[in-house]
Amino acid sequence: MNNRSLFVLFLIVSLVSLTSISVQAAPQISGELLSKLGVVLEDSYNLSAGQEVILNLDESLTSGALHLKFKGDYKLPEGEWALDLDEGYLDYYAPDFDLRLGKQRLNWGTALQLNPTDVINPSNINDPLGEKLPVYLLNLDYYLSDTWQLTGVYAPFFTPAIAESPNPMIQLVKPENTFKNGEFAIKLSAMALQGMDFSLSFYHGKEKTPTPIIKPGEAPKAIFRDVNKLGADYATTIGDVGLWAEGSVNLPKDGDKNFEVIVGADYGFDNGLKIVSQFVHRSEGDKTNIILGGLNQVKGLYEWQLGGVYNITAKGLMLNPEFSYSLADATVFTAGLRYFKDSIGILPNEENQVYSQVSVSF
Protein backbone atom coordinates (compact mmCIF):
# COMPACT_ATOMS: atom_id res chain seq x y z
CA MET A 1 0.00 0.00 0.00
CA ASN A 2 1.55 3.35 -1.05
CA ASN A 3 1.81 6.49 1.07
CA ARG A 4 -1.21 8.11 -0.55
CA SER A 5 -3.45 5.11 0.18
CA LEU A 6 -2.22 4.95 3.76
CA PHE A 7 -2.98 8.63 4.24
CA VAL A 8 -6.50 8.29 2.84
CA LEU A 9 -7.12 5.32 5.14
CA PHE A 10 -5.82 7.33 8.08
CA LEU A 11 -8.15 10.22 7.23
CA ILE A 12 -11.19 7.97 7.09
CA VAL A 13 -10.40 6.16 10.34
CA SER A 14 -9.63 9.43 12.14
CA LEU A 15 -12.82 11.21 11.23
CA VAL A 16 -15.02 8.16 11.65
CA SER A 17 -13.80 7.96 15.24
CA LEU A 18 -14.49 11.67 15.74
CA THR A 19 -17.93 11.89 14.20
CA SER A 20 -19.47 8.71 15.66
CA ILE A 21 -21.25 7.40 12.59
CA SER A 22 -24.87 8.03 13.40
CA VAL A 23 -26.87 8.88 10.31
CA GLN A 24 -29.25 11.78 10.88
CA ALA A 25 -31.33 11.32 7.72
CA ALA A 26 -31.36 9.61 4.35
CA PRO A 27 -28.44 10.70 2.15
CA GLN A 28 -29.08 13.58 -0.22
CA ILE A 29 -28.30 12.83 -3.87
CA SER A 30 -27.93 15.60 -6.43
CA GLY A 31 -26.10 16.14 -9.66
CA GLU A 32 -25.97 17.44 -13.19
CA LEU A 33 -25.90 15.99 -16.70
CA LEU A 34 -24.24 18.06 -19.44
CA SER A 35 -24.03 17.56 -23.21
CA LYS A 36 -21.50 19.72 -25.07
CA LEU A 37 -20.71 20.53 -28.70
CA GLY A 38 -17.95 22.82 -30.01
CA VAL A 39 -16.71 23.95 -33.43
CA VAL A 40 -13.18 25.32 -33.92
CA LEU A 41 -13.16 28.49 -36.03
CA GLU A 42 -10.23 27.54 -38.25
CA ASP A 43 -9.94 26.07 -41.75
CA SER A 44 -10.41 22.53 -40.43
CA TYR A 45 -13.58 23.43 -38.46
CA ASN A 46 -12.99 20.45 -36.19
CA LEU A 47 -15.89 19.29 -34.05
CA SER A 48 -15.62 18.31 -30.41
CA ALA A 49 -18.42 16.81 -28.36
CA GLY A 50 -18.98 14.96 -25.16
CA GLN A 51 -21.09 14.35 -22.12
CA GLU A 52 -20.36 14.91 -18.47
CA VAL A 53 -22.19 13.64 -15.43
CA ILE A 54 -21.71 14.97 -11.90
CA LEU A 55 -23.10 13.04 -8.94
CA ASN A 56 -23.06 14.36 -5.37
CA LEU A 57 -23.77 12.30 -2.26
CA ASP A 58 -24.15 14.17 1.05
CA GLU A 59 -24.78 12.48 4.38
CA SER A 60 -25.31 14.21 7.73
CA LEU A 61 -23.69 12.52 10.73
CA THR A 62 -24.03 13.10 14.47
CA SER A 63 -21.24 15.68 14.68
CA GLY A 64 -20.15 15.98 11.09
CA ALA A 65 -20.91 15.22 7.47
CA LEU A 66 -19.74 13.11 4.53
CA HIS A 67 -19.46 14.48 0.98
CA LEU A 68 -18.69 12.48 -2.17
CA LYS A 69 -18.58 13.95 -5.66
CA PHE A 70 -18.15 11.72 -8.72
CA LYS A 71 -17.44 13.08 -12.17
CA GLY A 72 -17.73 11.11 -15.40
CA ASP A 73 -16.71 12.20 -18.91
CA TYR A 74 -17.46 10.72 -22.31
CA LYS A 75 -15.52 12.37 -25.16
CA LEU A 76 -16.23 12.23 -28.88
CA PRO A 77 -14.97 11.35 -31.43
CA GLU A 78 -12.45 9.38 -29.31
CA GLY A 79 -15.20 7.46 -27.55
CA GLU A 80 -13.23 7.57 -24.30
CA TRP A 81 -15.02 7.21 -20.96
CA ALA A 82 -13.61 8.15 -17.56
CA LEU A 83 -15.12 8.14 -14.07
CA ASP A 84 -13.30 9.66 -11.10
CA LEU A 85 -13.89 10.50 -7.48
CA ASP A 86 -13.58 14.26 -7.84
CA GLU A 87 -14.03 15.07 -4.15
CA GLY A 88 -14.41 12.93 -1.06
CA TYR A 89 -14.10 14.25 2.47
CA LEU A 90 -15.40 13.99 6.02
CA ASP A 91 -16.30 16.99 8.19
CA TYR A 92 -16.15 17.20 11.96
CA TYR A 93 -17.95 20.08 13.69
CA ALA A 94 -16.90 21.25 17.16
CA PRO A 95 -18.07 24.32 19.10
CA ASP A 96 -14.95 26.36 18.23
CA PHE A 97 -13.58 24.71 15.10
CA ASP A 98 -14.39 22.71 11.97
CA LEU A 99 -12.13 19.98 10.61
CA ARG A 100 -12.22 18.64 7.06
CA LEU A 101 -10.14 15.66 5.89
CA GLY A 102 -9.96 14.24 2.39
CA LYS A 103 -9.86 15.14 -1.29
CA GLN A 104 -11.17 18.69 -1.62
CA ARG A 105 -10.89 22.19 -3.06
CA LEU A 106 -10.22 25.41 -1.18
CA ASN A 107 -11.32 28.78 -2.50
CA TRP A 108 -9.23 31.64 -1.16
CA GLY A 109 -9.26 35.22 -2.38
CA THR A 110 -11.67 38.03 -3.20
CA ALA A 111 -10.82 38.73 -6.86
CA LEU A 112 -12.76 37.50 -9.89
CA GLN A 113 -11.56 34.05 -11.13
CA LEU A 114 -7.85 34.94 -10.87
CA ASN A 115 -6.73 34.61 -7.24
CA PRO A 116 -3.03 34.94 -6.36
CA THR A 117 -3.73 33.90 -2.74
CA ASP A 118 -5.52 30.69 -3.82
CA VAL A 119 -2.33 28.64 -3.72
CA ILE A 120 -3.24 25.15 -2.48
CA ASN A 121 -5.10 23.63 -5.44
CA PRO A 122 -3.30 23.62 -8.82
CA SER A 123 -5.00 25.08 -11.88
CA ASN A 124 -6.49 22.78 -14.51
CA ILE A 125 -4.38 23.56 -17.59
CA ASN A 126 -7.19 22.27 -19.82
CA ASP A 127 -9.61 24.79 -18.27
CA PRO A 128 -7.56 27.56 -16.59
CA LEU A 129 -10.61 29.61 -15.57
CA GLY A 130 -12.62 26.59 -14.41
CA GLU A 131 -12.45 24.57 -11.22
CA LYS A 132 -8.99 23.83 -9.89
CA LEU A 133 -7.78 20.27 -9.33
CA PRO A 134 -8.74 18.69 -5.99
CA VAL A 135 -6.01 17.57 -3.59
CA TYR A 136 -5.82 15.55 -0.37
CA LEU A 137 -5.92 18.03 2.52
CA LEU A 138 -6.31 18.47 6.23
CA ASN A 139 -8.17 21.76 6.67
CA LEU A 140 -8.82 23.27 10.11
CA ASP A 141 -10.94 26.40 10.65
CA TYR A 142 -10.69 27.80 14.19
CA TYR A 143 -13.17 30.52 15.13
CA LEU A 144 -11.48 33.07 17.37
CA SER A 145 -14.68 35.14 17.57
CA ASP A 146 -17.73 35.97 15.49
CA THR A 147 -15.45 38.09 13.28
CA TRP A 148 -11.99 36.51 13.34
CA GLN A 149 -11.02 33.10 11.98
CA LEU A 150 -7.70 31.24 11.81
CA THR A 151 -7.28 28.59 9.10
CA GLY A 152 -4.55 25.98 8.85
CA VAL A 153 -4.07 23.70 5.83
CA TYR A 154 -1.72 20.77 5.33
CA ALA A 155 -1.32 18.84 2.06
CA PRO A 156 0.89 15.76 2.61
CA PHE A 157 1.40 15.11 -1.11
CA PHE A 158 2.49 17.51 -3.84
CA THR A 159 0.04 17.76 -6.75
CA PRO A 160 1.36 19.65 -9.81
CA ALA A 161 -0.65 21.40 -12.50
CA ILE A 162 1.47 19.63 -15.15
CA ALA A 163 2.19 15.92 -14.74
CA GLU A 164 4.10 15.34 -17.99
CA SER A 165 6.55 17.51 -19.92
CA PRO A 166 4.96 19.08 -23.03
CA ASN A 167 8.42 19.04 -24.65
CA PRO A 168 10.07 15.59 -24.96
CA MET A 169 13.48 17.31 -25.07
CA ILE A 170 13.01 18.68 -21.55
CA GLN A 171 13.01 16.25 -18.63
CA LEU A 172 10.36 17.00 -16.01
CA VAL A 173 11.85 16.34 -12.57
CA LYS A 174 9.01 15.44 -10.21
CA PRO A 175 9.37 15.69 -6.43
CA GLU A 176 9.30 12.43 -4.52
CA ASN A 177 5.84 11.47 -3.32
CA THR A 178 6.77 11.67 0.36
CA PHE A 179 5.61 13.64 3.37
CA LYS A 180 8.73 15.84 3.29
CA ASN A 181 7.40 17.41 0.10
CA GLY A 182 4.10 18.28 1.72
CA GLU A 183 2.72 21.81 1.73
CA PHE A 184 1.12 23.97 4.41
CA ALA A 185 -0.62 27.33 4.62
CA ILE A 186 -2.12 29.51 7.33
CA LYS A 187 -4.61 32.34 6.99
CA LEU A 188 -5.96 34.92 9.42
CA SER A 189 -9.23 36.39 8.19
CA ALA A 190 -11.87 38.85 9.35
CA MET A 191 -15.48 38.87 8.17
CA ALA A 192 -17.80 41.89 8.31
CA LEU A 193 -15.29 43.99 10.26
CA GLN A 194 -16.66 47.53 10.00
CA GLY A 195 -18.16 46.66 6.63
CA MET A 196 -15.16 44.90 5.11
CA ASP A 197 -13.59 41.45 4.75
CA PHE A 198 -9.85 40.90 4.62
CA SER A 199 -7.22 38.24 5.23
CA LEU A 200 -3.47 37.69 5.53
CA SER A 201 -1.94 34.37 4.48
CA PHE A 202 1.35 32.47 4.29
CA TYR A 203 2.13 29.43 2.14
CA HIS A 204 5.13 27.10 2.09
CA GLY A 205 5.44 24.47 -0.62
CA LYS A 206 6.33 24.15 -4.27
CA GLU A 207 5.33 26.03 -7.39
CA LYS A 208 2.57 24.20 -9.23
CA THR A 209 4.14 24.73 -12.68
CA PRO A 210 7.74 23.77 -13.53
CA THR A 211 10.61 26.17 -14.24
CA PRO A 212 13.04 25.27 -17.07
CA ILE A 213 16.69 24.89 -16.03
CA ILE A 214 19.37 25.05 -18.73
CA LYS A 215 23.04 24.62 -17.78
CA PRO A 216 26.06 24.23 -20.11
CA GLY A 217 26.95 20.59 -20.66
CA GLU A 218 23.71 19.29 -19.11
CA ALA A 219 20.46 18.15 -20.62
CA PRO A 220 17.66 20.70 -20.16
CA LYS A 221 15.20 19.96 -17.41
CA ALA A 222 12.29 21.52 -15.58
CA ILE A 223 11.86 21.52 -11.80
CA PHE A 224 9.18 22.50 -9.31
CA ARG A 225 10.87 25.14 -7.17
CA ASP A 226 10.37 25.48 -3.43
CA VAL A 227 8.54 28.71 -2.69
CA ASN A 228 7.13 30.82 0.12
CA LYS A 229 4.17 33.09 -0.61
CA LEU A 230 2.77 35.99 1.36
CA GLY A 231 -0.79 36.97 0.47
CA ALA A 232 -3.50 39.47 1.36
CA ASP A 233 -7.00 40.22 0.14
CA TYR A 234 -9.73 42.77 0.83
CA ALA A 235 -13.36 43.35 -0.12
CA THR A 236 -15.97 45.95 0.76
CA THR A 237 -18.94 47.86 -0.64
CA ILE A 238 -19.54 51.58 -0.99
CA GLY A 239 -23.18 52.13 -1.79
CA ASP A 240 -24.00 49.93 -4.79
CA VAL A 241 -20.34 49.52 -5.77
CA GLY A 242 -18.38 46.43 -4.76
CA LEU A 243 -14.61 46.84 -4.39
CA TRP A 244 -11.87 44.25 -3.95
CA ALA A 245 -8.10 43.88 -3.99
CA GLU A 246 -5.84 40.86 -3.75
CA GLY A 247 -2.13 40.25 -4.07
CA SER A 248 0.79 37.98 -3.29
CA VAL A 249 4.56 38.17 -3.02
CA ASN A 250 6.29 35.02 -4.26
CA LEU A 251 9.69 34.10 -2.82
CA PRO A 252 11.13 31.09 -4.71
CA LYS A 253 14.14 29.35 -3.20
CA ASP A 254 16.02 29.51 -6.52
CA GLY A 255 15.09 32.63 -8.44
CA ASP A 256 14.00 36.22 -8.14
CA LYS A 257 11.07 37.28 -6.03
CA ASN A 258 7.99 38.48 -7.88
CA PHE A 259 4.53 39.74 -7.10
CA GLU A 260 0.99 39.77 -8.46
CA VAL A 261 -1.69 42.33 -7.66
CA ILE A 262 -5.37 42.59 -8.63
CA VAL A 263 -7.87 45.40 -8.02
CA GLY A 264 -11.47 45.35 -9.20
CA ALA A 265 -14.98 46.72 -8.85
CA ASP A 266 -18.55 45.90 -9.86
CA TYR A 267 -21.83 47.79 -10.03
CA GLY A 268 -25.38 46.50 -10.29
CA PHE A 269 -28.20 48.43 -11.99
CA ASP A 270 -31.88 48.26 -11.07
CA ASN A 271 -32.70 46.50 -14.36
CA GLY A 272 -30.53 43.49 -13.44
CA LEU A 273 -27.44 44.50 -15.43
CA LYS A 274 -24.15 44.08 -13.61
CA ILE A 275 -20.81 45.38 -14.89
CA VAL A 276 -17.41 44.23 -13.66
CA SER A 277 -13.89 45.58 -14.19
CA GLN A 278 -10.57 44.23 -12.97
CA PHE A 279 -6.90 45.18 -13.33
CA VAL A 280 -4.27 42.43 -13.07
CA HIS A 281 -0.50 42.92 -12.98
CA ARG A 282 2.25 40.30 -12.66
CA SER A 283 5.80 41.53 -12.17
CA GLU A 284 7.24 38.31 -13.64
CA GLY A 285 7.34 39.00 -17.36
CA ASP A 286 5.78 42.43 -16.74
CA LYS A 287 2.30 41.18 -17.69
CA THR A 288 -0.72 43.46 -17.32
CA ASN A 289 -4.34 42.57 -18.13
CA ILE A 290 -7.52 44.60 -18.06
CA ILE A 291 -10.72 42.56 -17.59
CA LEU A 292 -14.19 43.91 -18.37
CA GLY A 293 -17.48 42.07 -18.14
CA GLY A 294 -21.22 42.43 -18.13
CA LEU A 295 -24.02 40.18 -16.87
CA ASN A 296 -27.79 40.46 -17.15
CA GLN A 297 -30.49 38.04 -15.99
CA VAL A 298 -34.19 38.47 -16.85
CA LYS A 299 -36.71 36.84 -14.49
CA GLY A 300 -34.73 33.60 -14.40
CA LEU A 301 -35.66 32.82 -18.02
CA TYR A 302 -32.50 33.85 -19.79
CA GLU A 303 -29.13 35.32 -19.01
CA TRP A 304 -26.42 36.87 -21.13
CA GLN A 305 -22.88 37.75 -20.22
CA LEU A 306 -19.92 39.26 -22.02
CA GLY A 307 -16.38 38.89 -20.76
CA GLY A 308 -13.26 40.41 -22.24
CA VAL A 309 -9.56 40.47 -21.39
CA TYR A 310 -7.03 42.85 -22.93
CA ASN A 311 -3.34 42.08 -22.41
CA ILE A 312 -1.47 45.38 -22.52
CA THR A 313 1.94 43.70 -22.77
CA ALA A 314 1.13 41.43 -25.74
CA LYS A 315 -1.59 43.69 -27.16
CA GLY A 316 -3.80 40.60 -27.09
CA LEU A 317 -7.55 40.29 -26.77
CA MET A 318 -9.86 37.56 -25.50
CA LEU A 319 -13.65 37.77 -25.85
CA ASN A 320 -16.24 35.38 -24.43
CA PRO A 321 -19.90 36.32 -25.05
CA GLU A 322 -22.39 33.75 -23.75
CA PHE A 323 -26.17 33.35 -23.69
CA SER A 324 -28.22 30.97 -21.52
CA TYR A 325 -31.93 30.16 -21.76
CA SER A 326 -34.06 28.10 -19.37
CA LEU A 327 -35.82 25.41 -21.42
CA ALA A 328 -37.66 23.96 -18.40
CA ASP A 329 -37.23 23.53 -14.68
CA ALA A 330 -33.57 22.61 -14.06
CA THR A 331 -32.83 22.47 -17.82
CA VAL A 332 -30.67 25.20 -19.39
CA PHE A 333 -29.35 25.72 -22.93
CA THR A 334 -26.11 27.71 -23.29
CA ALA A 335 -24.33 29.00 -26.41
CA GLY A 336 -21.20 31.09 -26.63
CA LEU A 337 -18.07 32.19 -28.47
CA ARG A 338 -14.47 32.05 -27.27
CA TYR A 339 -12.18 34.27 -29.33
CA PHE A 340 -8.44 35.01 -28.97
CA LYS A 341 -6.42 37.54 -30.96
CA ASP A 342 -2.91 38.93 -30.59
CA SER A 343 -0.04 40.11 -32.73
CA ILE A 344 2.85 38.07 -31.32
CA GLY A 345 1.39 34.58 -30.95
CA ILE A 346 1.11 34.28 -27.17
CA LEU A 347 -2.63 33.63 -27.01
CA PRO A 348 -4.07 30.32 -28.35
CA ASN A 349 -5.69 31.63 -31.55
CA GLU A 350 -6.12 28.04 -32.73
CA GLU A 351 -8.67 27.51 -29.94
CA ASN A 352 -11.18 30.08 -31.23
CA GLN A 353 -14.53 28.30 -31.18
CA VAL A 354 -18.27 28.49 -30.83
CA TYR A 355 -19.86 26.11 -28.37
CA SER A 356 -23.21 24.99 -27.03
CA GLN A 357 -24.32 23.04 -24.01
CA VAL A 358 -27.47 21.61 -22.46
CA SER A 359 -27.44 20.98 -18.71
CA VAL A 360 -30.01 19.16 -16.59
CA SER A 361 -29.82 19.41 -12.81
CA PHE A 362 -31.39 16.93 -10.43
VENVENUR-V688893 format. One record per residue. N is the residue number from 0. RES is the residue in one letter. PHI is phi in degrees with one decimal (* if undefined). NEAR is the number of other C-alpha atoms within 8 Angstrom. D_CENTER is the distance of its C-alpha to the mean C-alpha in Angstrom with 2 decimals. Layout:
n->(N/N)
res->(RES/RES)
phi->(PHI/PHI)
near->(NEAR/NEAR)
d_center->(D_CENTER/D_CENTER)
//
This chain:
n->(0/1/2/3/4/5/6/7/8/9/10/11/12/13/14/15/16/17/18/19/20/21/22/23/24/25/26/27/28/29/30/31/32/33/34/35/36/37/38/39/40/41/42/43/44/45/46/47/48/49/50/51/52/53/54/55/56/57/58/59/60/61/62/63/64/65/66/67/68/69/70/71/72/73/74/75/76/77/78/79/80/81/82/83/84/85/86/87/88/89/90/91/92/93/94/95/96/97/98/99/100/101/102/103/104/105/106/107/108/109/110/111/112/113/114/115/116/117/118/119/120/121/122/123/124/125/126/127/128/129/130/131/132/133/134/135/136/137/138/139/140/141/142/143/144/145/146/147/148/149/150/151/152/153/154/155/156/157/158/159/160/161/162/163/164/165/166/167/168/169/170/171/172/173/174/175/176/177/178/179/180/181/182/183/184/185/186/187/188/189/190/191/192/193/194/195/196/197/198/199/200/201/202/203/204/205/206/207/208/209/210/211/212/213/214/215/216/217/218/219/220/221/222/223/224/225/226/227/228/229/230/231/232/233/234/235/236/237/238/239/240/241/242/243/244/245/246/247/248/249/250/251/252/253/254/255/256/257/258/259/260/261/262/263/264/265/266/267/268/269/270/271/272/273/274/275/276/277/278/279/280/281/282/283/284/285/286/287/288/289/290/291/292/293/294/295/296/297/298/299/300/301/302/303/304/305/306/307/308/309/310/311/312/313/314/315/316/317/318/319/320/321/322/323/324/325/326/327/328/329/330/331/332/333/334/335/336/337/338/339/340/341/342/343/344/345/346/347/348/349/350/351/352/353/354/355/356/357/358/359/360/361)
res->(M/N/N/R/S/L/F/V/L/F/L/I/V/S/L/V/S/L/T/S/I/S/V/Q/A/A/P/Q/I/S/G/E/L/L/S/K/L/G/V/V/L/E/D/S/Y/N/L/S/A/G/Q/E/V/I/L/N/L/D/E/S/L/T/S/G/A/L/H/L/K/F/K/G/D/Y/K/L/P/E/G/E/W/A/L/D/L/D/E/G/Y/L/D/Y/Y/A/P/D/F/D/L/R/L/G/K/Q/R/L/N/W/G/T/A/L/Q/L/N/P/T/D/V/I/N/P/S/N/I/N/D/P/L/G/E/K/L/P/V/Y/L/L/N/L/D/Y/Y/L/S/D/T/W/Q/L/T/G/V/Y/A/P/F/F/T/P/A/I/A/E/S/P/N/P/M/I/Q/L/V/K/P/E/N/T/F/K/N/G/E/F/A/I/K/L/S/A/M/A/L/Q/G/M/D/F/S/L/S/F/Y/H/G/K/E/K/T/P/T/P/I/I/K/P/G/E/A/P/K/A/I/F/R/D/V/N/K/L/G/A/D/Y/A/T/T/I/G/D/V/G/L/W/A/E/G/S/V/N/L/P/K/D/G/D/K/N/F/E/V/I/V/G/A/D/Y/G/F/D/N/G/L/K/I/V/S/Q/F/V/H/R/S/E/G/D/K/T/N/I/I/L/G/G/L/N/Q/V/K/G/L/Y/E/W/Q/L/G/G/V/Y/N/I/T/A/K/G/L/M/L/N/P/E/F/S/Y/S/L/A/D/A/T/V/F/T/A/G/L/R/Y/F/K/D/S/I/G/I/L/P/N/E/E/N/Q/V/Y/S/Q/V/S/V/S/F)
phi->(*/-79.1/-61.1/-63.8/-64.0/-62.6/-66.2/-61.0/-61.3/-62.2/-60.0/-64.0/-62.8/-63.6/-75.6/-59.9/-68.8/-77.3/-89.3/42.1/-62.4/-126.8/-71.3/-86.8/-162.7/-63.3/-62.5/-92.1/-115.5/-143.7/175.1/-154.4/-118.2/-124.7/-119.7/-125.5/-145.3/-134.2/-128.7/-75.3/-90.9/-130.1/-57.6/-74.6/49.5/-64.4/-99.5/-133.2/-150.4/174.3/-130.1/-136.3/-123.7/-121.1/-126.3/-111.1/-125.1/-123.7/-129.6/-86.3/-113.9/-56.8/-130.7/-174.4/-158.7/-119.8/-130.8/-126.7/-131.7/-104.9/-132.7/-119.0/-129.3/-127.2/-107.7/-117.4/-86.9/-62.9/71.8/-92.1/-122.6/-140.4/-133.2/-132.7/-82.1/-73.8/-138.4/-161.3/-149.1/-114.0/-108.5/-124.8/-109.4/-118.8/-57.8/-112.9/-153.7/-121.0/-125.6/-127.8/-127.8/137.7/-82.9/-156.8/-120.8/-108.6/-125.1/-106.9/110.1/-111.3/-76.6/-89.4/68.0/-94.3/-132.4/-65.2/-89.3/-86.6/-106.7/-78.8/-86.6/-73.9/-70.3/-87.0/-65.9/-81.6/-151.3/-59.5/-96.6/-91.2/-62.4/-77.4/-76.3/-74.6/-137.4/-78.5/-137.1/-113.2/-123.6/-118.3/-109.8/-110.2/-95.0/-71.7/-163.3/-67.3/-106.9/-99.3/-141.3/-114.8/-117.4/-124.9/-130.0/-132.7/-114.0/-71.7/-124.2/-80.9/-119.4/-85.7/-76.9/-122.6/-94.1/-130.4/-71.4/-72.2/-117.6/-63.3/-81.2/-113.2/-76.7/-92.7/-91.9/-92.6/-64.4/-63.4/-83.9/-129.8/-65.0/-66.3/-97.4/-69.5/-125.7/-144.5/-149.1/-131.1/-144.2/-107.2/-132.0/-126.5/-116.5/54.9/-92.6/53.1/82.4/-141.2/-116.0/-156.5/-152.9/-124.8/-140.9/-137.6/-131.1/-129.0/178.9/-127.2/-65.0/-80.5/-116.8/-77.7/-112.1/-65.5/-124.9/-124.1/-124.6/-58.4/80.9/-123.2/-67.7/-63.7/-146.3/-131.0/-124.8/-97.8/-73.6/-65.6/-151.5/-111.9/-132.2/-107.2/-134.2/-152.9/-145.5/-155.9/-151.8/-158.5/-131.4/-126.2/66.2/-95.4/-102.4/-95.1/-126.5/-151.3/-149.8/-155.3/-162.3/-147.4/-113.0/-103.6/-121.7/-69.7/-64.3/-119.3/143.7/-83.2/-69.2/-149.0/-141.7/-138.9/-136.0/-134.9/-130.6/-156.6/-154.6/-141.1/-145.2/-109.6/-92.4/-64.8/-84.0/97.6/-75.6/-127.9/-113.9/-133.5/-136.9/-152.8/-115.0/-126.2/-133.9/-117.2/-70.2/-70.3/81.7/50.0/-101.4/-132.0/-122.6/-116.0/-114.1/-127.6/-156.0/-139.8/-143.9/-142.2/-125.0/-115.2/50.7/73.7/-85.4/-143.9/-146.8/-125.2/-147.0/-133.8/-118.4/-144.6/-128.8/-116.7/-92.9/-65.4/-64.5/-92.0/52.5/-107.1/-134.7/-129.2/-122.6/-146.2/-78.0/-149.2/-131.5/-126.7/-135.0/-82.0/-77.9/-166.1/-58.2/68.6/-125.0/-131.6/-102.9/-129.5/-137.1/-161.5/-131.4/-120.0/-130.4/-119.3/-154.7/-150.7/-102.6/-124.2/79.4/-82.4/-80.3/-79.1/-60.2/-70.3/-100.3/-60.1/-160.5/-105.4/-146.2/-142.2/-156.4/-120.2/-122.8/-124.8/-99.7/-144.6)
near->(4/5/8/7/8/9/8/10/8/8/10/11/8/8/12/9/8/8/12/9/8/7/9/8/6/6/8/8/8/9/10/11/11/11/11/11/11/11/11/13/11/8/4/6/8/7/8/10/11/11/11/11/11/11/11/12/12/11/13/11/13/11/10/11/12/13/12/12/12/12/12/11/12/11/12/9/6/5/7/8/8/7/8/7/9/10/13/12/12/13/12/13/9/7/4/7/10/11/11/12/14/15/12/11/10/7/5/8/10/11/12/7/5/6/12/12/14/10/8/6/12/12/10/11/7/4/8/9/6/6/8/10/10/11/11/12/13/11/11/11/11/10/10/9/6/5/9/11/12/12/11/11/11/11/12/12/12/11/8/9/11/9/5/5/9/4/5/6/5/11/10/10/8/6/7/5/8/9/7/5/12/12/13/11/12/11/11/11/11/11/9/8/8/4/7/11/12/11/11/11/12/11/12/11/11/10/10/10/8/11/8/9/8/8/7/4/4/6/8/11/11/12/11/13/11/11/12/12/11/12/13/12/14/12/12/10/10/7/4/7/10/11/12/13/13/17/14/13/11/11/11/11/8/6/6/6/8/10/11/12/12/12/12/13/11/11/10/10/7/5/4/9/11/11/11/12/11/12/11/12/11/12/9/7/5/8/11/11/12/12/13/11/11/11/11/10/11/8/5/7/8/11/12/11/11/11/11/11/11/11/12/10/9/9/9/13/11/11/12/11/11/11/11/11/10/12/7/6/5/9/11/12/12/11/11/11/12/12/11/13/9/12/7/5/7/6/8/8/10/7/10/13/11/12/11/11/11/11/12/10/9/6)
d_center->(29.91/27.24/25.48/22.24/24.38/26.41/23.49/22.20/25.83/26.19/23.24/24.78/28.27/27.35/25.69/28.27/30.93/29.35/28.71/32.03/31.15/32.82/31.33/31.54/31.27/30.55/26.95/24.88/23.65/21.36/19.38/19.05/20.76/19.75/22.04/21.02/23.31/22.83/25.51/25.17/27.27/29.25/32.74/31.71/29.87/28.07/26.80/23.71/23.37/21.97/21.24/18.42/19.09/16.94/19.04/18.45/21.15/21.52/24.59/25.99/27.98/30.62/28.51/25.00/22.94/21.60/18.50/18.11/15.84/17.16/15.93/18.63/18.87/22.16/22.35/25.42/27.67/26.84/27.27/24.75/23.48/20.81/19.99/17.55/16.81/13.08/13.31/16.58/17.49/20.47/20.79/23.88/24.99/27.64/29.38/27.72/24.48/21.83/20.87/18.15/18.57/16.93/13.94/11.01/7.56/7.95/6.97/9.27/10.78/12.81/12.21/11.16/7.78/8.63/8.65/11.01/11.33/7.84/9.42/9.46/6.74/7.30/5.91/7.58/10.68/12.01/9.47/7.97/7.19/6.05/4.03/3.19/6.82/8.69/11.35/14.72/14.99/17.71/16.55/19.47/19.70/23.24/24.65/27.18/28.28/27.33/25.62/24.48/21.96/21.41/18.39/18.66/16.23/17.55/16.08/19.29/18.04/16.29/13.59/13.33/11.24/14.75/17.21/20.17/21.79/21.82/25.28/27.88/29.89/27.33/26.96/23.54/24.36/22.06/22.36/24.36/22.65/24.35/23.78/24.84/21.67/19.56/17.29/17.58/16.50/18.31/17.75/20.54/19.73/22.08/21.76/24.33/26.41/28.96/26.64/23.59/20.47/19.65/18.49/19.29/17.41/18.32/16.61/18.68/17.63/17.10/15.33/12.72/14.64/18.44/21.16/24.35/27.56/30.88/34.15/37.70/39.13/35.87/33.61/30.33/27.32/23.72/22.55/19.54/20.91/21.06/19.58/19.74/17.56/18.79/16.65/17.61/16.53/18.80/19.14/22.39/24.44/27.82/29.55/27.46/25.26/21.84/21.14/18.33/17.94/15.59/16.34/16.52/19.37/18.78/21.81/21.89/24.86/26.18/25.67/25.71/23.64/21.41/19.50/16.97/17.66/16.47/18.78/18.66/20.60/21.03/24.21/25.13/28.53/30.82/30.64/26.94/25.78/22.91/22.38/19.59/19.93/17.93/19.16/17.14/19.12/18.55/21.79/21.18/22.73/23.47/20.78/20.79/19.08/20.15/18.00/20.01/19.38/21.39/21.01/23.97/24.51/28.09/29.17/26.32/27.97/26.04/23.31/22.85/20.38/20.65/18.10/19.31/18.48/21.47/21.39/24.50/24.83/24.83/26.17/23.58/22.45/19.72/20.47/18.77/21.19/20.55/22.89/22.59/25.68/26.33/28.78/29.45/28.11/24.57/24.94/23.27/23.95/21.63/22.72/21.38/21.80/19.55/21.79/21.65/24.70/25.74/28.95/28.07/25.88/22.53/20.59/20.51/23.44/24.05/20.98/22.50/22.70/23.44/21.79/22.48/21.14/22.72/20.86/22.80/21.57/23.68)
//
